[in-house]
């Protein structure tokens, strides 16, 4: 299908004055709904509704609003409404946790303030009882200046989507230079503010800019979202006590982290943890069909990542692989921490005992074992010369660095679960003991993955299947190394990787049924132009059993 971004505006409308007279005539502040509407964290009887009311006068005080929610089926009963206020204290954002709803029911909703009505949003609660299937769109990694958000529009245009799972990197903290800037300049799509973001105001402004995008607004208005942050909502390669992209001369990490998460809670349709904090791991039940566990692996327990540049070489300047492997395998290195592991243990056990077919793990980073491939050796001399002719010396150096790490048999991503193998093994034990049919969905890598996860590097038992979603726009290895078949080499070099594409942009459409599951890798034809087409790159199927999930079959 061919889609134009303007369809989002036509479909969901723009904020317009109600017929009861203009706000100016009534002597109140003018307001707009510049950032659309959203919903999220649905349960069988609740859902979060979100918007942002933009005052014409930024020094405005308290702003009043009303909201209304109405069943799509128009059966008697079920409508809800209410009122509230917002102010600069929460950046004029609005979040309403609406309860007393009917399970498995679709609703429309709007907000009104000072005579102005928001665009219309659509949401739905989760079902109870017997459920035949569930459809989830899995998204991640939307770098504003890397291109248009066509994949979000493709989600909005789906004939059916029950929920959207966003696995992180909803925004990026970078300044408008470097990463993605060449495309951003060409498209007139550079980030604001025009520097790396550190303060509460900075993070608010970056979220605000992101939500002005009509394609993103269309996807938010289409279905409820279930979200989790990854690293760029704070800073690149974040961990509990710091981040790769946070230096000491940039101030307090704790202050920066708190500012970033306050802005995230204000601007995202997420139900915040009691008492605040960073523990956003939470559970969602799709009737008797599936349990979704959203993991938090960044800010509550993660230990600092190892780094090849600083941790691999010994005192003599040569690689000390044995020492590096010992540090990597340290059982005290954590991604999740004991409290979240215990929560997941109980949840997996309860889900299986309740007879639910599937246990889905919403997870920020790739979980499979993926060693660095030797691209030079895999291509051979002639093909290597042909495909690298246009890369220049920097591209060739990147390939040679990868080949050097490959010869040592070390992991591709130390920020992924490969950087925390003992904690991954603990997670696998939880899945195995519960006899779960586990489906892991992962973000972060800017690549598509179809993986089978095993509890040992060789032999062992399959414990789960994994689908990594590519980026909405963020560049991946295939963009950095155009013409190099990185995904194919990854799959050929790694037992757990069934398929990978490192260049396409889009999302994963996951459909879970009672006797089978299906993952479709949905691709948009371009992110450089506003008009695009959507197609299915690959489809993989899998089935549940008392012994755990089956292997993957390409459909």
C-alpha positions as CSV (number, residue, x, y, z in Angstrom):
1,X,0.0,0.0,0.0
2,X,1.1,3.6,-0.6
3,X,0.8,5.9,2.3
4,X,1.2,9.7,2.7
5,X,1.9,11.3,6.1
6,X,-1.0,13.7,5.6
7,X,-3.4,10.8,6.0
8,X,-2.7,10.9,9.7
9,X,-3.9,14.4,10.0
10,X,-7.0,13.7,7.9
11,X,-7.8,10.5,9.9
12,X,-7.4,11.8,13.4
13,X,-8.0,15.5,12.9
14,X,-6.5,18.5,14.5
15,X,-7.5,20.3,17.7
16,X,-10.4,22.6,16.8
17,X,-12.6,25.1,18.6
18,X,-15.8,23.7,20.0
19,X,-19.1,25.4,18.9
20,X,-19.7,27.0,22.2
21,X,-17.7,30.2,21.4
22,X,-14.0,30.9,21.2
23,X,-11.7,30.9,24.1
24,X,-10.7,34.5,23.5
25,X,-14.4,35.6,23.6
26,X,-14.7,33.9,27.0
27,X,-11.7,35.7,28.4
28,X,-9.6,32.6,29.0
29,X,-6.2,31.5,27.8
30,X,-5.9,30.2,24.3
31,X,-4.7,26.6,24.1
32,X,-3.8,24.0,21.5
33,X,-3.3,20.2,21.4
34,X,-0.1,20.2,19.4
35,X,1.1,16.8,20.6
36,X,-2.0,14.6,19.9
37,X,-3.4,12.0,22.3
38,X,-2.2,8.6,23.5
39,X,-3.3,5.8,25.7
40,X,-1.3,3.0,27.4
41,X,-0.9,0.3,30.1
42,X,-4.3,-1.3,29.5
43,X,-5.6,-3.9,31.9
44,X,-9.0,-5.6,31.8
45,X,-10.6,-2.7,33.5
46,X,-8.3,0.3,33.3
47,X,-6.3,2.3,30.8
48,X,-4.1,5.4,30.9
49,X,-5.2,8.4,28.8
50,X,-2.7,11.1,27.9
51,X,-2.4,14.4,26.2
52,X,-0.5,17.7,26.4
53,X,-2.3,21.0,26.5
54,X,-0.2,23.8,25.0
55,X,-1.0,27.3,26.2
56,X,-0.5,30.2,23.9
57,X,1.1,32.0,26.8
58,X,3.8,29.8,28.3
59,X,3.6,31.6,31.6
60,X,0.0,30.4,32.0
61,X,-0.9,29.1,35.5
62,X,-3.3,26.2,36.1
63,X,-5.3,25.0,33.1
64,X,-8.5,23.0,33.5
65,X,-9.7,20.3,31.2
66,X,-12.3,17.6,30.8
67,X,-12.0,14.2,29.2
68,X,-14.5,11.7,27.8
69,X,-14.3,8.1,26.9
70,X,-17.0,6.3,24.9
71,X,-17.4,2.6,23.8
72,X,-17.0,2.1,20.1
73,X,-19.8,-0.5,20.0
74,X,-22.3,2.1,21.4
75,X,-23.9,-0.5,23.7
76,X,-25.7,1.1,26.6
77,X,-23.4,1.8,29.5
78,X,-19.6,2.1,29.7
79,X,-19.1,5.8,28.9
80,X,-16.8,7.7,31.3
81,X,-15.9,11.3,31.8
82,X,-14.1,13.5,34.2
83,X,-12.1,16.7,34.8
84,X,-8.8,17.9,36.1
85,X,-6.1,20.5,36.0
86,X,-2.5,20.7,34.8
87,X,0.2,23.3,35.0
88,X,3.8,24.1,34.2
89,X,4.8,21.8,37.2
90,X,4.2,18.8,34.9
91,X,4.8,20.7,31.6
92,X,1.1,21.0,31.0
93,X,0.8,17.2,30.3
94,X,-2.3,15.3,31.3
95,X,-2.5,11.7,32.4
96,X,-5.7,10.1,33.6
97,X,-5.9,6.5,34.9
98,X,-9.5,5.5,34.0
99,X,-11.0,2.6,35.9
100,X,-14.3,0.7,35.9
101,X,-14.0,-0.3,32.2
102,X,-15.3,-3.5,30.5
103,X,-12.7,-6.1,29.5
104,X,-11.8,-6.5,25.9
105,X,-13.8,-3.4,24.9
106,X,-12.7,-0.7,22.4
107,X,-13.2,3.0,23.2
108,X,-12.7,6.4,21.7
109,X,-11.6,9.4,23.8
110,X,-11.0,13.1,23.7
111,X,-9.9,16.0,25.9
112,X,-11.4,19.5,26.0
113,X,-9.8,22.6,27.5
114,X,-11.0,26.2,27.2
115,X,-13.3,25.5,24.4
116,X,-10.8,23.5,22.3
117,X,-11.2,19.8,21.7
118,X,-8.3,17.4,21.1
119,X,-7.9,14.9,18.3
120,X,-9.8,11.6,18.8
121,X,-7.9,8.7,20.1
122,X,-8.8,5.0,20.1
123,X,-8.0,2.5,22.8
124,X,-9.1,-0.8,24.3
125,X,-8.9,-2.8,27.5
126,X,-7.3,-6.2,27.7
127,X,-9.6,-9.2,27.4
128,X,-10.6,-11.7,30.1
129,X,-11.5,-15.4,29.8
130,X,-11.0,-17.3,26.6
131,X,-9.0,-15.4,24.0
132,X,-8.4,-16.8,20.5
133,X,-5.5,-14.5,19.5
134,X,-3.7,-11.3,20.2
135,X,-1.8,-8.9,17.8
136,X,1.1,-6.8,19.0
137,X,3.2,-4.3,17.0
138,X,6.8,-4.2,18.4
139,X,8.7,-1.0,17.8
140,X,12.0,0.6,19.0
141,X,14.6,3.2,18.2
142,X,13.3,6.4,16.6
143,X,16.1,8.9,15.9
144,X,14.3,12.1,14.8
145,X,17.0,13.4,12.5
146,X,17.7,10.0,10.8
147,X,14.5,10.1,8.7
148,X,10.7,10.2,8.6
149,X,8.7,8.1,11.1
150,X,7.0,6.1,8.2
151,X,7.0,2.9,10.3
152,X,4.8,4.6,12.9
153,X,2.4,5.5,10.2
154,X,2.5,1.8,9.0
155,X,1.5,0.8,12.5
156,X,-1.4,3.3,12.5
157,X,-2.6,1.9,9.2
158,X,-2.7,-1.8,10.3
159,X,-6.1,-3.4,9.9
160,X,-5.7,-4.7,13.5
161,X,-3.4,-4.0,16.3
162,X,-4.4,-4.7,19.9
163,X,-1.4,-3.0,21.6
164,X,1.9,-1.4,20.5
165,X,5.0,-2.5,22.5
166,X,7.7,0.2,22.4
167,X,11.0,-1.3,23.7
168,X,12.9,1.9,24.2
169,X,14.9,4.7,22.6
170,X,11.8,6.7,22.0
171,X,14.0,9.8,22.0
172,X,17.7,10.3,21.7
173,X,19.8,12.6,23.9
174,X,22.3,13.6,21.2
175,X,23.1,17.1,19.9
176,X,22.0,17.8,16.2
177,X,25.4,16.8,14.8
178,X,27.0,13.5,14.2
179,X,24.7,10.5,14.4
180,X,22.0,10.9,11.7
181,X,22.8,14.5,11.1
182,X,23.6,14.2,7.4
183,X,20.0,12.9,6.8
184,X,18.6,15.5,9.3
185,X,20.1,18.4,7.4
186,X,18.9,17.1,4.1
187,X,15.3,16.7,5.4
188,X,15.3,19.8,7.5
189,X,14.7,17.5,10.5
190,X,17.3,18.4,13.2
191,X,16.6,17.9,16.9
192,X,15.7,20.6,19.4
193,X,17.2,21.9,21.6
194,X,20.3,22.3,19.5
195,X,22.6,20.6,22.1
196,X,22.9,17.4,24.0
197,X,20.1,17.3,26.6
198,X,20.9,17.3,30.3
199,X,18.2,19.2,32.2
200,X,14.5,18.6,32.9
201,X,13.7,21.4,30.4
202,X,16.0,19.8,27.8
203,X,14.3,16.4,28.1
204,X,10.9,17.9,28.0
205,X,11.6,19.8,24.9
206,X,13.0,16.7,23.1
207,X,9.9,14.8,24.0
208,X,7.7,17.7,22.9
209,X,9.4,17.8,19.5
210,X,9.1,14.1,19.0
211,X,5.4,14.1,19.7
212,X,4.8,16.9,17.1
213,X,5.3,14.3,14.4
214,X,1.9,13.4,12.8
215,X,2.9,9.8,12.0
216,X,3.8,9.2,15.6
217,X,0.6,10.9,16.7
218,X,-1.4,8.6,14.4
219,X,0.2,5.5,15.9
220,X,-0.5,6.7,19.4
221,X,-4.1,7.4,18.5
222,X,-4.5,4.0,16.9
223,X,-4.1,1.7,20.0
224,X,-2.8,1.6,23.6
225,X,0.9,1.5,24.0
226,X,2.9,-0.5,26.5
227,X,6.4,1.1,26.8
228,X,9.7,0.8,28.5
229,X,12.8,3.0,28.3
230,X,16.2,1.8,27.1
231,X,19.3,3.9,27.3
232,X,18.8,7.0,25.1
233,X,15.8,8.2,27.2
234,X,18.6,9.1,29.6
235,X,22.0,8.7,27.9
236,X,23.8,6.1,25.7
237,X,24.7,2.8,27.3
238,X,23.2,3.8,30.6
239,X,23.6,1.7,33.7
240,X,22.6,2.2,37.3
241,X,25.3,4.6,38.3
242,X,26.3,6.2,35.0
243,X,26.4,6.1,31.2
244,X,28.9,5.9,28.4
245,X,27.6,9.3,27.2
246,X,27.8,11.0,30.6
247,X,31.1,12.5,31.7
248,X,32.0,13.9,35.1
249,X,32.2,17.5,33.8
250,X,28.5,17.2,32.8
251,X,27.2,17.3,36.3
252,X,25.5,14.8,38.5
253,X,24.4,11.6,36.8
254,X,21.7,11.1,39.4
255,X,20.3,14.6,38.8
256,X,20.4,14.0,35.0
257,X,18.7,10.6,35.4
258,X,16.0,12.0,37.6
259,X,15.3,14.8,35.2
260,X,15.1,12.4,32.2
261,X,12.7,10.0,34.0
262,X,10.5,12.8,35.3
263,X,10.1,14.1,31.7
264,X,9.5,10.5,30.5
265,X,6.7,10.0,33.1
266,X,5.1,13.3,32.1
267,X,5.2,12.7,28.4
268,X,4.5,8.9,28.1
269,X,1.2,7.0,28.6
270,X,2.7,4.8,31.3
271,X,1.3,3.9,34.8
272,X,4.0,5.2,37.1
273,X,5.3,3.0,40.0
274,X,3.9,3.6,43.4
275,X,6.2,6.1,45.1
276,X,8.1,6.9,41.9
277,X,11.5,5.5,41.1
278,X,12.7,3.4,38.2
279,X,11.0,0.0,38.7
280,X,8.7,-0.1,35.7
281,X,8.8,-3.9,35.3
282,X,5.1,-4.9,35.1
283,X,2.7,-7.6,33.9
284,X,-0.2,-7.6,31.4
285,X,-2.7,-10.5,31.0
286,X,-4.3,-11.2,27.7
287,X,-7.1,-13.4,29.0
288,X,-6.2,-17.1,29.1
289,X,-3.9,-16.7,26.1
290,X,-0.7,-14.9,27.2
291,X,1.1,-13.0,29.9
292,X,3.4,-10.1,28.9
293,X,6.2,-9.3,31.2
294,X,7.9,-5.9,30.6
295,X,11.4,-6.0,32.0
296,X,13.5,-3.1,33.2
297,X,17.2,-3.7,32.5
298,X,18.8,-0.2,32.6
299,X,18.4,1.9,35.7
300,X,17.4,-0.4,38.6
301,X,20.2,-2.9,38.8
302,X,22.4,-3.0,35.8
303,X,26.2,-3.1,36.4
304,X,28.6,-1.1,34.3
305,X,29.3,-2.6,30.9
306,X,32.7,-4.0,30.0
307,X,34.4,-2.3,27.0
308,X,36.8,-3.8,24.6
309,X,38.8,-0.5,24.3
310,X,39.5,-0.3,28.1
311,X,39.0,-3.8,29.5
312,X,40.4,-6.3,27.0
313,X,44.1,-5.6,27.0
314,X,46.4,-6.6,29.8
315,X,49.3,-4.6,31.3
316,X,51.5,-5.5,28.3
317,X,49.0,-3.9,25.9
318,X,48.1,-7.2,24.4
319,X,44.6,-8.9,24.6
320,X,44.2,-10.8,27.8
321,X,41.3,-13.0,26.8
322,X,41.3,-15.2,29.8
323,X,41.1,-12.3,32.2
324,X,38.4,-10.6,30.1
325,X,36.3,-13.8,30.0
326,X,36.6,-14.2,33.8
327,X,35.3,-10.7,34.3
328,X,32.5,-11.2,31.8
329,X,31.3,-14.4,33.5
330,X,31.4,-12.9,37.0
331,X,28.2,-14.2,38.6
332,X,27.7,-10.9,40.5
333,X,27.3,-8.9,37.3
334,X,23.6,-8.1,36.9
335,X,21.1,-6.8,34.4
336,X,17.9,-7.2,36.5
337,X,18.7,-7.8,40.1
338,X,17.2,-10.2,42.7
339,X,13.9,-8.4,43.3
340,X,13.0,-8.3,39.6
341,X,14.1,-11.9,39.1
342,X,11.9,-13.0,41.9
343,X,9.0,-11.0,40.4
344,X,9.6,-12.7,37.1
345,X,9.9,-16.2,38.7
346,X,6.5,-15.8,40.4
347,X,4.9,-14.4,37.3
348,X,6.1,-17.1,35.0
349,X,5.0,-19.8,37.4
350,X,1.6,-18.3,37.9
351,X,1.0,-17.8,34.2
352,X,1.8,-21.4,33.4
353,X,-0.2,-22.7,36.3
354,X,-3.2,-20.6,35.1
355,X,-3.0,-22.4,31.8
356,X,-1.9,-19.4,29.6
357,X,-0.4,-20.5,26.4
358,X,2.4,-17.9,26.0
359,X,4.8,-16.0,28.3
360,X,6.1,-13.0,26.4
361,X,9.1,-11.0,27.7
362,X,9.3,-7.4,26.6
363,X,13.0,-6.8,26.7
364,X,15.2,-3.9,25.8
365,X,18.3,-5.5,24.3
366,X,19.1,-8.6,22.2
367,X,19.3,-11.8,24.4
368,X,20.8,-14.4,22.0
369,X,24.4,-15.4,22.0
370,X,25.9,-13.5,19.1
371,X,29.7,-13.6,18.6
372,X,31.4,-11.1,16.4
373,X,31.6,-12.4,12.8
374,X,34.7,-12.3,10.7
375,X,33.3,-10.3,7.8
376,X,36.6,-10.3,5.9
377,X,37.0,-14.0,6.0
378,X,33.3,-14.7,5.3
379,X,33.3,-12.6,2.2
380,X,36.6,-13.8,0.8
381,X,39.2,-11.7,-0.9
382,X,37.4,-10.9,-4.2
383,X,34.0,-10.2,-2.7
384,X,35.5,-8.2,0.1
385,X,37.3,-6.0,-2.3
386,X,34.1,-5.5,-4.4
387,X,31.8,-4.7,-1.5
388,X,34.2,-2.5,0.4
389,X,35.3,-0.4,-2.6
390,X,32.8,2.4,-1.7
391,X,33.2,2.2,2.1
392,X,36.5,4.2,2.4
393,X,39.2,3.6,5.0
394,X,36.9,4.1,8.0
395,X,34.5,1.3,6.8
396,X,37.4,-1.1,6.2
397,X,38.9,-0.3,9.6
398,X,35.5,-1.1,11.2
399,X,35.4,-4.5,9.5
400,X,39.0,-5.2,10.5
401,X,38.2,-4.3,14.1
402,X,35.3,-6.8,14.0
403,X,37.5,-9.4,12.5
404,X,40.1,-9.0,15.3
405,X,37.5,-9.5,18.0
406,X,36.0,-12.4,16.0
407,X,39.3,-14.3,16.1
408,X,39.2,-14.1,19.9
409,X,35.6,-15.6,20.0
410,X,34.1,-12.7,21.9
411,X,30.5,-11.3,21.9
412,X,29.2,-8.7,19.4
413,X,27.5,-6.6,22.0
414,X,28.7,-6.0,25.5
415,X,25.7,-3.8,26.2
416,X,23.4,-6.7,25.3
417,X,22.7,-9.8,27.4
418,X,25.9,-11.2,26.0
419,X,27.7,-8.8,28.4
420,X,25.9,-10.4,31.4
421,X,26.0,-14.1,30.7
422,X,25.5,-15.3,34.3
423,X,22.4,-13.2,34.7
424,X,21.1,-14.4,31.4
425,X,21.6,-18.0,32.6
426,X,19.6,-17.2,35.8
427,X,16.8,-15.9,33.6
428,X,16.9,-19.0,31.5
429,X,16.6,-21.1,34.6
430,X,13.4,-19.2,35.6
431,X,11.9,-20.0,32.2
432,X,12.9,-23.7,32.3
433,X,11.7,-24.3,35.8
434,X,8.3,-22.7,35.0
435,X,8.0,-24.8,31.8
436,X,7.1,-21.6,30.0
437,X,6.5,-21.2,26.3
438,X,8.7,-18.1,26.2
439,X,8.7,-15.5,23.4
440,X,11.3,-12.7,23.9
441,X,10.8,-9.5,21.9
442,X,13.8,-7.2,21.9
443,X,14.8,-3.7,20.7
444,X,18.0,-1.6,20.7
445,X,20.0,-3.2,17.9
446,X,18.5,-1.4,14.8
447,X,18.2,-4.8,13.2
448,X,15.7,-7.6,12.6
449,X,16.5,-10.8,14.4
450,X,14.9,-14.2,14.5
451,X,16.7,-16.2,17.2
452,X,16.4,-19.5,19.0
453,X,17.7,-19.2,22.6
454,X,19.6,-22.2,24.2
455,X,20.8,-22.6,27.8
456,X,24.3,-23.7,26.7
457,X,26.6,-22.5,24.0
458,X,26.7,-25.9,22.4
459,X,24.0,-28.5,22.9
460,X,21.7,-27.6,25.7
461,X,18.0,-27.1,25.6
462,X,16.0,-24.4,23.7
463,X,14.4,-22.2,26.3
464,X,12.8,-19.5,24.1
465,X,12.5,-17.9,20.7
466,X,13.4,-14.2,20.2
467,X,12.3,-11.6,17.7
468,X,14.4,-8.4,17.6
469,X,12.7,-5.5,16.0
470,X,14.7,-3.1,13.8
471,X,14.6,0.6,14.2
472,X,11.9,3.1,13.2
473,X,14.7,5.2,11.8
474,X,18.0,4.8,13.7
475,X,21.0,3.6,11.5
476,X,22.2,0.1,11.9
477,X,25.2,-1.9,10.8
478,X,23.8,-2.3,7.4
479,X,23.6,1.5,7.0
480,X,27.1,2.0,8.2
481,X,28.4,-0.8,5.9
482,X,26.2,-0.6,2.8
483,X,26.5,-3.5,0.5
484,X,28.0,-5.7,3.1
485,X,25.7,-8.7,4.0
486,X,26.2,-8.2,7.7
487,X,22.9,-10.0,8.7
488,X,23.6,-13.1,6.6
489,X,27.1,-13.3,8.0
490,X,25.7,-13.0,11.5
491,X,23.3,-15.8,10.9
492,X,26.0,-18.1,9.3
493,X,28.4,-17.5,12.1
494,X,26.0,-17.9,15.1
495,X,24.0,-21.0,16.1
496,X,21.2,-19.1,17.8
497,X,20.7,-16.6,14.9
498,X,18.2,-18.1,12.4
499,X,17.9,-14.8,10.4
500,X,19.0,-11.2,10.7
501,X,18.6,-8.1,8.5
502,X,20.8,-5.2,9.6
503,X,19.5,-2.5,7.2
504,X,15.7,-2.5,6.9
505,X,13.5,-0.2,8.9
506,X,10.1,-1.1,10.3
507,X,8.7,-3.1,13.1
508,X,7.7,-6.7,14.1
509,X,4.0,-7.7,14.0
510,X,3.5,-10.5,16.5
511,X,0.4,-12.6,16.4
512,X,-0.2,-15.2,19.1
513,X,-2.9,-17.8,18.8
514,X,-3.9,-20.8,20.9
515,X,-1.9,-23.3,18.9
516,X,0.7,-21.3,17.1
517,X,2.5,-18.0,16.9
518,X,3.6,-15.8,14.0
519,X,6.1,-13.0,13.7
520,X,6.2,-10.8,10.6
521,X,9.0,-8.4,9.9
522,X,7.3,-5.4,8.5
523,X,9.4,-3.1,6.3
524,X,8.9,0.4,5.0
525,X,10.4,1.1,1.6
526,X,12.0,4.4,2.7
527,X,12.5,6.8,5.6
528,X,13.9,9.5,3.3
529,X,10.6,10.4,1.6
530,X,7.2,11.0,3.0
531,X,5.5,8.6,0.6
532,X,6.3,4.9,1.2
533,X,5.1,1.4,0.9
534,X,4.9,-1.3,3.5
535,X,5.8,-5.0,2.9
536,X,6.6,-8.2,4.8
537,X,10.3,-9.0,4.7
538,X,10.1,-12.4,6.5
539,X,7.6,-14.4,8.4
540,X,8.4,-17.0,11.1
541,X,6.1,-19.4,12.9
542,X,6.4,-21.4,16.1
543,X,4.2,-23.5,18.3
544,X,3.8,-24.1,22.1
545,X,4.2,-27.4,23.8
546,X,4.4,-28.8,27.4
547,X,8.2,-28.9,26.9
548,X,8.5,-25.3,25.8
549,X,8.3,-23.4,22.6
550,X,9.3,-25.0,19.3
551,X,12.0,-23.9,16.9
552,X,11.3,-21.3,14.2
553,X,10.0,-22.1,10.7
554,X,10.1,-19.6,7.9
555,X,6.6,-19.3,6.4
